[in-house]
């Protein structure tokens, strides 16, 4: 008798923002196009840019500007994408 196989639907998480999009040395024009705001978190001695969009929305915007994902990795509970523009 073959084993009984059941299929379960697993929802794909749709992460919400904020999404970190740059550091204090990032291109101000690109940060403006993304609608990013610059902030310094309490206890940090550096600034970062963030948007309230989900990562997939940011990646779509960057793709429309000619950027392509080169690699992606996970660091703890953080995902990091590396992009390149020709």
C-alpha positions as a Markdown table, in Angstrom:
| # | Residue | x | y | z |
|---|---|---|---|---|
| 1 | Unk | 0.0 | 0.0 | 0.0 |
| 2 | Unk | 1.6 | 3.4 | -1.0 |
| 3 | Unk | 1.9 | 6.0 | 1.7 |
| 4 | Unk | -0.8 | 8.5 | 2.0 |
| 5 | Unk | 0.3 | 12.0 | 1.0 |
| 6 | Unk | -1.4 | 15.1 | 2.2 |
| 7 | Unk | -0.7 | 18.6 | 1.0 |
| 8 | Unk | -0.8 | 21.6 | 3.3 |
| 9 | Unk | -0.9 | 25.2 | 2.2 |
| 10 | Unk | 1.6 | 27.3 | 4.0 |
| 11 | Unk | 1.1 | 31.1 | 3.8 |
| 12 | Unk | 4.1 | 33.0 | 2.5 |
| 13 | Unk | 5.0 | 35.8 | 4.9 |
| 14 | Unk | 4.6 | 39.3 | 3.6 |
| 15 | Unk | 7.0 | 41.2 | 5.8 |
| 16 | Unk | 6.1 | 44.8 | 6.6 |
| 17 | Unk | 8.4 | 47.7 | 6.9 |
| 18 | Unk | 10.4 | 49.5 | 8.0 |
| 19 | Unk | 13.1 | 48.4 | 5.6 |
| 20 | Unk | 16.6 | 49.7 | 6.0 |
| 21 | Unk | 17.8 | 50.9 | 2.6 |
| 22 | Unk | 21.1 | 52.7 | 3.3 |
| 23 | Unk | 23.7 | 54.0 | 5.7 |
| 24 | Unk | 24.9 | 57.5 | 6.4 |
| 25 | Unk | 27.1 | 57.4 | 3.3 |
| 26 | Unk | 24.4 | 56.4 | 0.8 |
| 27 | Unk | 23.6 | 58.5 | -2.2 |
| 28 | Unk | 21.1 | 61.2 | -1.0 |
| 29 | Unk | 19.4 | 61.3 | -4.4 |
| 30 | Unk | 18.7 | 57.6 | -4.4 |
| 31 | Unk | 17.5 | 57.8 | -0.9 |
| 32 | Unk | 15.1 | 60.6 | -1.9 |
| 33 | Unk | 13.8 | 58.6 | -4.8 |
| 34 | Unk | 13.1 | 55.7 | -2.5 |
| 35 | Unk | 11.3 | 58.1 | 0.0 |
| 36 | Unk | 13.8 | 57.2 | 2.7 |
| 37 | Unk | 14.2 | 59.0 | 6.0 |
| 38 | Unk | 17.5 | 59.3 | 7.8 |
| 39 | Unk | 17.6 | 58.5 | 11.5 |
| 40 | Unk | 20.1 | 57.7 | 14.3 |
| 41 | Unk | 18.9 | 55.0 | 16.7 |
| 42 | Unk | 19.5 | 55.6 | 20.4 |
| 43 | Unk | 22.9 | 54.2 | 21.4 |
| 44 | Unk | 24.3 | 54.1 | 17.8 |
| 45 | Unk | 27.0 | 56.5 | 16.6 |
| 46 | Unk | 25.9 | 56.2 | 13.0 |
| 47 | Unk | 22.8 | 57.0 | 10.9 |
| 48 | Unk | 20.8 | 54.8 | 8.6 |
| 49 | Unk | 18.1 | 55.4 | 6.0 |
| 50 | Unk | 14.8 | 53.6 | 6.2 |
| 51 | Unk | 11.4 | 53.4 | 4.5 |
| 52 | Unk | 8.1 | 52.2 | 5.8 |
| 53 | Unk | 7.6 | 50.0 | 2.7 |
| 54 | Unk | 8.0 | 46.2 | 2.8 |
| 55 | Unk | 11.2 | 44.8 | 1.3 |
| 56 | Unk | 9.4 | 43.5 | -1.8 |
| 57 | Unk | 8.2 | 47.0 | -2.6 |
| 58 | Unk | 11.7 | 48.5 | -2.2 |
| 59 | Unk | 13.2 | 45.8 | -4.4 |
| 60 | Unk | 10.5 | 46.5 | -7.1 |
| 61 | Unk | 11.4 | 50.2 | -7.0 |
| 62 | Unk | 15.1 | 49.5 | -7.2 |
| 63 | Unk | 14.5 | 47.1 | -10.2 |
| 64 | Unk | 12.6 | 49.9 | -12.0 |
| 65 | Unk | 15.8 | 52.0 | -11.5 |
| 66 | Unk | 18.0 | 49.4 | -13.2 |
| 67 | Unk | 19.3 | 47.6 | -10.1 |
| 68 | Unk | 19.5 | 43.8 | -10.0 |
| 69 | Unk | 19.8 | 41.4 | -7.0 |
| 70 | Unk | 23.3 | 39.9 | -7.0 |
| 71 | Unk | 23.0 | 37.9 | -3.8 |
| 72 | Unk | 20.9 | 37.5 | -0.6 |
| 73 | Unk | 21.7 | 36.1 | 2.8 |
| 74 | Unk | 20.3 | 36.0 | 6.2 |
| 75 | Unk | 22.0 | 37.4 | 9.3 |
| 76 | Unk | 20.1 | 36.4 | 12.4 |
| 77 | Unk | 16.5 | 37.5 | 11.7 |
| 78 | Unk | 17.7 | 40.1 | 9.2 |
| 79 | Unk | 17.8 | 39.6 | 5.4 |
| 80 | Unk | 20.4 | 41.4 | 3.4 |
| 81 | Unk | 20.3 | 41.9 | -0.4 |
| 82 | Unk | 23.2 | 43.0 | -2.5 |
| 83 | Unk | 22.3 | 44.8 | -5.7 |
| 84 | Unk | 24.2 | 46.1 | -8.7 |
| 85 | Unk | 23.3 | 48.6 | -11.4 |
| 86 | Unk | 24.9 | 48.5 | -14.9 |
